[in-house]
Amino acid sequence: MKRELEVLIKEKREAVLLLDISLSQNQKVKDLLLDKPVGNLELDKYSKLLRENTPLKNIWFHVVDNKGISRYRSWTKEHGDSLRGVRLDIDSMIENPRVISSISTGKFDMTFKSMFPVYDEDKFLGFVETLAKFNSIVIKLQEYSFETIVLVDKNYKQQLTNTPSEKFIDDYYMSSFSGSKKLLELVLEKGVDYYINIENYVVDSDNSQLLCVYKLPDINGERMGYFIMGIDIEKIDTSTIQDSRERIILGLIIGFFMIGGFLLYLYVVNYKNYIQKQREELERSVAQKTEELREKSEAMTHLAHHDSLTNLPNRLYFHQKLQESIETALESDHNVGVLFLDLDGFKEINDTYGHRVGDILLQKITQKLRDGVSREDIVARLGGDEFTIIANKVTQNSLEGIAKRIITEIQKPIKVEDIELFVTFSIGLSLYPNDGDNPDLLLKYADTAMYRAKENGKNGYKFYNSIMTEIAMNKVELQNSIREAIQLEQFEPYYQPKVDARTNKVIGLEALVRWNHPQKGLIMPGEFIPFAEESGAIVEIDRLVVHKALRDMKLWYLEGLITGRLSLNISGKQLESISCVEKMESVIEKLGFDTKYLELEVTESQIIKNQTKAIAILQKFKELGVRIALDDFGTGYSSLSYLKNLPVESLKIDRSFIMDIPQDKDDVAIVKTIISLAKNLELDIIAEGVETEEQVELLMREGCYIIQGYYYSKPLNAKDCRIFLRANL
């Protein structure tokens, strides 16, 4: 039954893909994606013809352009909606056009799905998607006398939003059913879980049924669906089984007599000497093979316990050796130290010079580490750029001495293929028995201390203490809370007005993120942004705040509150991928937001990490009509050599230069210089963090008229900002 089903599934998948390929070459489809007049595509009639004249039942077609806009659906007249960000497979197809053939579960049912790109010469226009149900397979199985129930796993219940509730059995959706009433009653009697966990087959003697289950995996190898199949035992042709059994028995009898006769023949013709020679040769061969196997076994054991690149002990062997060191230390009453070392900036070396240079660098560092410890100590590589050292019979002072020697030695330039490389280590230290009495704890605590060393500026070491664990736990708890807050949309924009000091009127707003926590109240960015950036959650927070801010601004515009430009801060993570431009464009199009009212603020530190990529992404934003402002100007690199290449149209004077003017003469000089620079480069200039009338007067005298700060208003939530705008526009 399973073999027949596998063949049918393969045939159906290939048929669906062939339909997709055919439609991708259809000129009407290409004209539709090229915005040429095509009339009515009428692929619904094509589905009907397939249903009436072929075994392909329940086929639907979908045409999507290269921006993710649905251009045609054969099962409905609805189209024109954007699917970017809604379906991950569509995002993936647009970013990397290719053939996608799979089985998936959507809102309506579990289906075969094929996606095939459409090209006009070399230009990617979009793709055709073909979907098909399992009905034809179920009907074909019925022709073989197999009764079938097709179920979708209960993990997909929340996804099946457009299905009738009566089609669920124990939270499993019954996708297609042509089985007898008897098969359905069996499933209902013992429950779905009993049948979907059948490994090979079961025989239900009471109901004269042979039953088995075929499991359909999803893209991650997890269970998506199940074919529960049964056949009446009386319909099984057992004659071939009986014939095969008789032939096997006869063959065994004949073979037995032939072997017996052959052995007798050998004995009769006196082949004993020959057999003796064969035995001796066999013994020599066995001895040789045994030695070869022993050598291979030793080599395999070495490979299993050592890193192939550096030949250092790996994580498994390190763990064993640390356990041995602890047991020895327990008997002799001395300490064991663990050093957890992580290279600073190794990823940049790999990205810049390639993995070959990175591998050679790791090998040279390995030699330095070996030279820096005693013979009793063990250096291991856990993976990547992480190393560990077991230091036996040490005190806290001697363990600190090892860390200092390594840091001093590793700072010296290392030459790899005529390239002089400079690297440093961040090192965490833990000590047995003070910090823990087993390998897992000592390694975990040394790792925790290493991260503290990184947070303190890298190129240093830290001893573990219990406060670090508390900090790490709080950090994990905060990261989990951030993820939950994103799901519950607890992050919201607060707006700080930008005011023209000459008229005291609002000419723009900057959106600043706040976390509206249900128990802790309003949480400021400094308390969660660093953790969100570290975990990557900052991208989702940006997406959420951008969507809410654009929506608020659109509503205010409709009320007649023309607030000027909305300034949005984007994270450094956003500037790492060109896809952030496409996602922003999608939100703008969805809300119908006019980009002339939009400005993005970026900092020098965000740009300097990868100037080429960052500038390219900012240029894309500018092509959309979005203005670019350089935030916190003067606090970073402030190099004119890269400033002139940036597609920026305004500079923001950082609050650190504003807070002490006009009293601090150095800050006054810096502010004047920045204003003069902006004028010479024909850039707009904005001062942030302004709190006093004296500061406003000085800025206006120097020609900076756009002011942002508590002097006019603190950041306001949407409700309070609306009131402020009505009074100050």
Residue pairs with C-beta under 8 A, 6 or more apart in sequence:
1 141
1 144
1 146
1 212
1 214
1 229
1 231
2 212
2 214
2 229
4 141
4 144
4 146
5 137
5 141
5 214
5 227
5 229
6 214
8 137
8 140
8 141
9 137
12 112
12 132
12 134
12 136
12 137
13 101
13 103
13 112
13 114
15 56
15 132
16 59
16 101
16 112
16 113
16 114
16 130
16 131
16 132
17 99
17 101
17 114
17 116
17 130
19 50
19 56
19 59
19 61
19 114
19 130
20 114
20 115
20 116
20 128
20 129
20 130
21 116
23 29
23 43
23 61
23 116
23 128
23 130
24 116
24 117
24 118
24 127
24 128
28 38
28 39
28 41
29 41
29 63
29 118
29 128
30 118
30 120
30 125
31 37
31 38
32 38
32 41
32 63
32 71
32 72
33 63
33 65
33 66
33 71
33 118
33 120
33 125
33 126
34 120
34 125
41 63
41 72
43 61
43 72
43 74
44 74
44 75
46 59
46 61
46 74
47 59
47 60
47 61
47 74
50 56
50 57
50 59
51 57
51 58
51 59
55 136
55 139
55 140
56 132
56 136
57 132
57 133
57 135
57 136
57 139
58 132
58 133
58 135
58 136
59 130
59 131
59 132
60 73
60 74
60 75
60 130
60 131
60 132
61 72
61 73
61 74
61 128
61 129
61 130
61 131
62 70
62 72
62 73
62 74
62 128
62 129
62 130
62 131
63 70
63 71
63 72
63 73
63 126
63 127
63 128
63 129
64 70
64 71
64 83
64 90
64 126
64 127
64 129
65 71
65 125
65 126
66 94
66 124
66 125
66 126
67 82
67 84
67 94
68 82
68 83
68 84
68 90
68 91
68 94
68 586
69 80
69 81
69 82
69 83
70 78
70 79
70 80
70 81
70 82
70 83
71 79
71 80
71 126
72 79
73 79
82 586
82 589
82 590
83 90
84 90
84 91
84 94
84 582
84 583
84 586
85 91
85 583
85 586
89 100
89 104
89 115
92 100
93 100
93 115
93 117
93 127
95 579
97 117
97 124
97 127
98 117
99 114
99 115
99 116
99 117
100 113
100 114
100 115
101 113
101 114
101 115
102 112
102 113
102 219
103 110
103 111
103 112
103 113
103 216
103 218
103 224
103 225
104 110
104 111
104 113
104 218
104 219
104 224
105 111
105 152
105 156
105 159
105 160
105 218
105 224
105 225
106 159
106 160
107 159
107 160
107 161
107 162
107 163
108 160
108 162
108 163
109 133
109 152
109 160
109 163
109 173
109 175
110 134
110 150
110 152
110 156
110 173
110 175
110 216
110 224
110 225
111 131
111 132
111 133
111 134
112 131
112 132
112 133
112 134
113 129
113 130
113 131
114 129
114 130
115 127
115 128
115 129
116 127
116 128
116 130
117 124
117 126
117 127
118 124
118 125
118 126
118 127
118 128
119 125
133 175
133 176
134 150
134 175
134 176
135 176
138 148
138 150
138 176
138 177
138 178
139 178
141 148
141 178
141 229
142 148
142 178
145 231
145 232
145 235
146 229
146 230
146 231
147 178
147 179
147 180
147 182
147 183
147 229
147 230
147 231
148 176
148 177
148 178
148 179
148 227
148 228
148 229
148 230
149 174
149 177
149 179
149 183
149 184
149 187
149 227
149 228
150 174
150 175
150 176
150 177
150 225
150 226
150 227
150 228
151 169
151 172
151 173
151 174
151 175
151 192
151 196
151 225
151 226
151 228
152 160
152 172
152 173
152 175
152 224
152 225
153 172
153 223
153 224
153 225
153 226
154 170
154 171
154 172
155 222
155 223
156 173
156 224
157 168
157 171
157 173
160 173
163 173
167 173
167 174
168 174
169 187
169 188
169 192
170 191
170 192
170 193
172 192
172 196
172 226
175 225
177 184
179 228
179 230
182 207
182 209
183 209
183 228
183 230
186 195
186 204
186 207
186 209
186 211
186 230
187 195
187 228
195 211
195 213
195 226
195 228
196 213
196 215
196 223
196 226
196 228
197 213
198 211
198 212
198 213
200 212
201 210
201 211
201 212
202 210
202 211
202 212
203 209
203 210
203 211
203 233
204 210
204 211
208 232
208 233
208 234
209 230
209 231
209 232
209 233
210 230
210 231
210 233
210 236
211 228
211 229
211 230
212 229
212 230
213 226
213 227
213 228
213 229
214 226
214 227
214 229
215 223
215 225
215 226
216 223
216 224
216 225
216 226
216 227
217 223
217 224
218 224
266 275
304 316
305 313
305 314
305 316
305 317
305 320
306 312
306 313
306 314
306 317
307 313
307 314
307 380
307 381
307 383
309 359
309 362
309 363
309 381
310 362
310 363
310 366
310 381
311 366
312 366
312 379
312 380
312 381
312 387
313 321
313 378
313 379
313 380
313 381
314 380
314 381
314 382
314 383
315 380
315 382
315 383
317 380
318 378
318 380
318 382
318 388
318 390
319 439
319 443
321 378
321 380
321 390
322 336
322 338
322 390
322 439
322 442
322 443
323 438
323 439
325 336
325 378
325 390
325 392
325 432
326 336
326 432
326 437
326 438
326 439
328 392
329 335
329 336
329 392
329 393
329 432
329 433
334 392
334 393
335 393
335 394
335 395
335 396
335 399
335 431
335 432
335 433
335 434
336 390
336 391
336 392
336 393
336 394
336 431
336 432
336 442
337 389
337 390
337 391
337 392
337 394
337 398
337 399
337 402
337 429
337 430
337 431
337 432
338 388
338 389
338 390
338 391
338 429
338 430
338 431
338 432
338 442
338 443
338 446
339 388
339 389
339 391
339 399
339 402
339 403
339 406
339 427
339 428
339 429
339 446
340 386
340 388
340 427
340 428
340 429
340 430
340 443
340 446
340 447
340 449
340 450
341 369
341 386
341 387
341 388
341 389
341 406
341 425
341 426
341 427
341 450
342 385
342 386
342 387
342 425
342 426
342 427
342 450
342 454
343 365
343 385
343 423
343 424
343 425
344 423
344 424
344 425
344 426
344 454
344 458
344 459
345 423
345 424
346 358
346 361
346 384
346 385
346 423
347 385
349 357
349 358
349 361
349 421
349 423
350 357
350 358
353 416
353 419
353 421
357 416
357 417
357 419
357 421
360 416
360 417
361 414
361 416
361 421
361 423
362 381
362 385
364 414
364 416
365 387
365 410
365 414
365 423
366 379
366 381
366 387
368 406
368 409
368 410
369 379
369 387
369 389
369 406
370 379
371 409
372 402
372 405
372 406
372 409
373 379
373 389
373 391
373 402
376 392
376 393
377 389
377 390
377 391
377 392
378 389
378 390
379 387
379 388
379 389
380 387
380 388
380 389
380 390
381 387
381 388
382 388
388 443
388 446
389 402
391 398
391 399
391 402
394 402
394 431
396 431
396 463
399 429
399 431
400 429
400 461
400 463
403 427
403 429
403 461
404 461
406 425
406 427
407 424
407 425
407 427
407 459
407 460
407 461
410 423
410 424
410 425
411 422
411 424
411 459
413 420
413 421
413 422
414 420
414 421
414 422
414 423
415 421
424 458
424 459
425 459
426 450
426 451
426 453
426 454
426 458
426 459
426 460
426 461
427 450
427 453
427 460
427 461
427 462
428 445
428 446
428 447
428 448
428 449
428 450
428 451
428 452
428 453
428 461
428 462
428 464
429 446
429 449
429 461
429 462
429 463
429 464
430 436
430 441
430 442
430 443
430 445
430 446
430 449
430 463
430 464
431 463
431 464
432 442
435 441
435 442
435 445
435 464
436 442
436 444
436 445
445 464
445 468
445 469
446 464
448 464
448 468
448 469
448 472
449 461
449 462
449 463
449 464
449 468
450 462
451 472
452 462
452 468
452 471
453 460
453 461
453 462
456 462
462 468
475 531
478 528
478 531
479 531
479 532
479 534
479 535
479 537
481 517
482 528
482 531
482 532
482 535
482 537
482 541
483 537
485 491
485 515
485 517
486 537
486 540
486 541
486 544
489 544
490 515
490 516
490 517
490 518
491 513
491 514
491 515
491 516
491 541
491 544
491 545
492 513
492 514
492 516
492 545
492 548
492 717
492 718
493 511
493 512
493 513
493 514
493 545
493 548
493 549
493 552
493 718
494 511
494 512
494 513
494 514
494 715
494 716
494 717
494 721
495 509
495 510
495 511
495 512
495 549
495 552
495 715
495 716
495 717
495 718
495 721
496 509
496 510
496 512
496 708
496 709
496 713
496 714
496 715
496 716
497 506
497 508
497 509
497 708
497 712
497 713
497 716
497 721
497 724
497 725
497 728
498 506
498 507
498 508
498 509
498 510
498 564
498 567
498 686
498 706
498 707
498 708
499 505
499 506
499 507
499 706
499 707
499 708
499 712
499 713
499 728
500 507
500 705
500 706
500 707
501 696
501 699
501 700
501 705
501 706
501 707
502 700
502 705
504 712
504 728
505 728
505 729
506 563
506 564
506 724
506 725
506 728
506 729
507 564
507 565
507 706
508 563
508 564
508 565
508 566
508 567
508 599
508 706
509 553
509 563
509 564
509 565
509 566
509 567
509 721
510 566
510 567
510 569
510 601
510 708
511 545
511 546
511 549
511 566
511 567
511 568
511 569
512 525
512 569
512 715
513 525
513 529
513 541
513 545
513 569
514 522
514 523
514 524
514 525
514 715
514 717
515 522
515 523
515 524
515 527
515 528
516 522
516 523
517 523
529 538
531 537
532 538
532 541
533 571
533 572
533 573
536 573
538 571
538 573
539 571
539 573
539 574
542 570
542 571
542 573
542 574
543 583
543 587
545 568
546 568
546 584
546 587
547 587
547 591
549 566
549 568
550 566
550 587
550 588
550 591
550 593
550 598
551 591
552 718
552 721
553 563
553 566
553 593
553 597
554 591
554 592
554 593
556 563
556 722
556 725
557 563
557 597
561 722
561 725
561 726
561 729
562 729
563 597
563 725
563 729
564 597
565 596
565 597
565 598
565 599
565 627
566 597
566 598
566 599
567 599
567 600
567 601
567 629
568 598
568 599
568 600
568 601
569 600
569 601
569 602
569 631
570 580
570 600
570 601
570 602
571 606
572 605
572 606
572 609
574 580
574 617
575 602
575 606
575 607
575 609
575 610
575 613
575 614
575 617
575 618
576 610
576 613
577 617
578 616
578 617
578 620
580 617
581 617
581 620
581 621
581 624
584 621
584 624
584 626
585 624
587 593
588 595
588 598
588 624
595 624
595 625
595 626
596 625
598 625
598 626
598 627
599 626
599 627
599 628
599 629
599 650
600 618
600 621
600 626
600 627
600 628
600 629
601 629
601 630
601 631
601 652
602 614
602 618
602 628
602 629
602 630
602 631
603 630
603 631
603 632
603 636
604 630
604 632
604 633
604 635
604 636
604 637
604 638
605 632
605 636
605 637
606 614
607 614
607 615
607 618
607 642
607 646
608 636
608 637
608 642
611 642
611 645
615 645
615 646
615 647
618 628
618 646
618 647
618 648
619 647
621 628
622 628
622 647
627 649
627 650
628 646
628 647
628 648
628 649
628 650
629 648
629 649
629 650
629 651
629 652
629 684
629 686
630 643
630 646
630 648
630 650
630 651
630 652
631 652
631 654
632 652
632 654
633 651
633 652
633 653
633 654
633 674
634 653
634 654
634 657
634 670
634 674
635 654
635 656
643 681
644 681
648 683
649 683
649 684
650 678
650 683
650 684
650 685
650 686
651 674
651 677
651 678
651 683
651 684
651 685
651 686
652 686
652 687
652 688
652 708
653 671
653 674
653 675
653 685
653 686
653 687
653 688
653 704
654 688
654 689
655 688
655 689
655 709
656 689
657 667
657 670
657 671
657 674
658 667
658 671
658 687
658 688
658 689
658 690
658 695
658 709
659 689
659 691
660 667
661 667
661 668
661 671
661 694
661 695
661 698
662 668
662 694
662 695
662 698
668 698
671 687
671 698
671 699
671 702
671 704
672 702
674 685
675 685
675 699
675 702
675 703
675 704
678 684
678 685
679 685
679 703
684 706
685 703
685 704
685 706
686 704
686 706
686 707
686 708
687 695
687 699
687 704
687 706
687 707
687 708
687 709
688 708
688 709
689 708
689 709
690 696
690 699
690 707
690 708
690 709
690 710
690 711
690 712
691 709
691 710
691 711
692 711
693 711
695 711
696 707
696 711
699 705
699 707
713 724
716 724
